[in-house]
């Protein structure tokens, strides 16, 4: 069965991947876990791992390595510190953002430019947003209130 084994990465690199079709497995911290559509996996820096697709129903996945000064902060926002996998329901906007990042990094001349870094931050931010609980009360509070906005503007004209 073909699979990926951990390869040495920079000490700050995280590996984030999301199963969008099919299923497979991840061996991490001594245990083999089955993965399916919607599983979001965030592997911390320099920890050995292996993963592979199920031969009967091979997965499609999207993935990104990320590191740098803000990497740990983004990782902790995506998943709490001791967790490394969760669920992220299928989301066309997240897939679109991931595709934009892939396209922007396909050209080696642009790989270290502003656009790929901005797209990565946008993708990670969108994933964080999608993982936040959105209660009905929070949605009602966030609703646009024209009267309240006008009152605020008049009270703060300066």
C-alpha positions in Angstrom: 0.0 0.0 0.0 1.6 3.3 -1.0 1.9 5.8 1.8 3.7 9.0 2.9 6.3 8.8 5.6 7.4 11.8 7.6 10.3 13.7 6.1 12.4 16.2 8.0 10.9 19.7 7.8 11.9 23.0 9.3 11.4 23.0 13.1 8.4 25.4 12.9 6.5 23.7 10.1 3.0 22.4 10.7 1.3 20.1 8.3 -2.5 20.8 7.8 -4.5 18.5 5.6 -8.2 18.0 5.0 -9.8 14.9 3.5 -12.2 16.0 0.7 -13.1 12.6 -0.8 -12.5 8.9 0.1 -10.7 7.7 3.2 -7.3 6.7 4.5 -5.2 6.4 7.6 -2.7 8.3 9.7 -0.2 6.8 12.0 0.7 9.3 14.7 2.1 9.0 18.2 2.2 5.2 17.9 -1.4 4.7 16.8 -3.0 4.2 13.4 -6.2 6.2 12.9 -8.8 5.8 10.1 -9.6 9.1 8.4 -12.7 10.0 6.2 -14.2 12.9 4.4 -14.2 16.0 6.5 -11.4 15.1 8.8 -9.0 18.0 9.4 -5.6 17.0 10.5 -2.9 19.3 12.0 0.4 17.7 12.6 2.9 19.6 14.8 6.5 20.3 13.8 9.0 17.5 13.6 6.8 14.7 14.9 7.1 11.5 13.0 4.0 10.3 11.1 2.8 8.2 8.2 -0.3 8.4 6.2 -1.9 6.7 3.2 -5.0 6.3 1.2 -7.4 3.3 1.5 -6.9 1.1 -1.6 -10.7 0.5 -1.9 -11.7 4.1 -1.5 -8.6 6.3 -1.9 -8.8 9.8 -0.5 -8.3 13.1 -2.1 -6.8 15.6 0.3 -5.7 19.2 0.2 -2.7 20.1 2.3 -0.3 22.8 3.2 2.9 23.1 5.3 3.2 26.4 7.2 5.7 27.9 9.5 7.1 31.2 10.7 6.5 33.6 13.6 2.7 33.2 13.5 2.5 29.5 12.8 2.0 28.4 16.4 -0.7 31.0 17.0 -2.6 29.9 13.9 -2.2 26.2 14.8 -3.6 26.8 18.3 -6.6 28.7 16.9 -7.4 25.9 14.5 -7.1 23.1 17.0 -6.6 23.2 20.8 -3.0 22.3 21.8 -3.5 18.7 22.6 -5.8 17.9 19.7 -4.4 17.1 16.2 -7.5 16.1 14.3 -11.1 17.4 14.1 -13.9 17.8 11.6 -14.5 20.5 9.1 -17.6 20.0 7.1 -17.3 20.3 3.3 -17.2 24.0 2.4 -16.9 25.4 -1.1 -15.3 28.6 0.0 -12.5 26.8 2.0 -11.8 24.6 -1.1 -11.7 27.7 -3.3 -9.2 29.4 -1.0 -7.1 26.3 -0.9 -7.1 26.2 -4.7 -6.1 29.8 -4.9 -3.1 29.1 -2.6 -2.1 26.1 -4.7 -2.2 28.2 -7.9 -0.3 31.1 -6.4 2.5 28.8 -5.2 2.7 26.8 -8.4 5.1 29.4 -9.9 8.4 29.2 -8.0 9.1 32.8 -8.8 6.0 33.8 -6.8 6.3 31.3 -4.0 7.9 33.7 -1.5 5.9 36.7 -2.6 3.2 38.6 -0.8 0.3 36.9 -2.5 1.0 33.3 -1.3 1.5 34.6 2.3 -1.7 36.6 2.2 -3.6 33.7 0.7 -2.3 31.3 3.4 -3.3 33.7 6.2 -6.7 34.1 4.6 -7.1 30.3 4.3 -6.1 29.7 7.9 -8.3 32.5 9.1 -11.3 31.1 7.2 -10.7 27.7 8.7 -10.5 29.2 12.2 -13.8 31.1 11.5 -15.5 28.0 10.3 -14.5 26.1 13.4 -15.9 28.7 15.8 -19.2 27.9 17.3 -21.9 30.1 15.8 -24.9 30.0 18.2 -28.3 31.4 17.2 -27.9 34.0 19.9 -24.5 35.1 18.5 -26.0 35.4 15.0 -28.9 37.5 16.3 -26.5 39.8 18.1 -24.3 40.2 15.0 -27.3 41.1 12.8 -27.0 44.5 11.1 -29.1 47.2 13.0 -29.4 50.4 11.0 -31.0 52.4 13.8 -28.2 51.5 16.2 -25.6 52.3 13.6 -27.2 55.8 12.9 -27.4 56.5 16.6 -23.7 55.6 17.1 -22.7 57.8 14.1 -24.6 60.8 15.5 -23.1 60.3 19.0 -19.6 60.0 17.6 -19.5 62.6 14.8 -16.1 63.9 15.8 
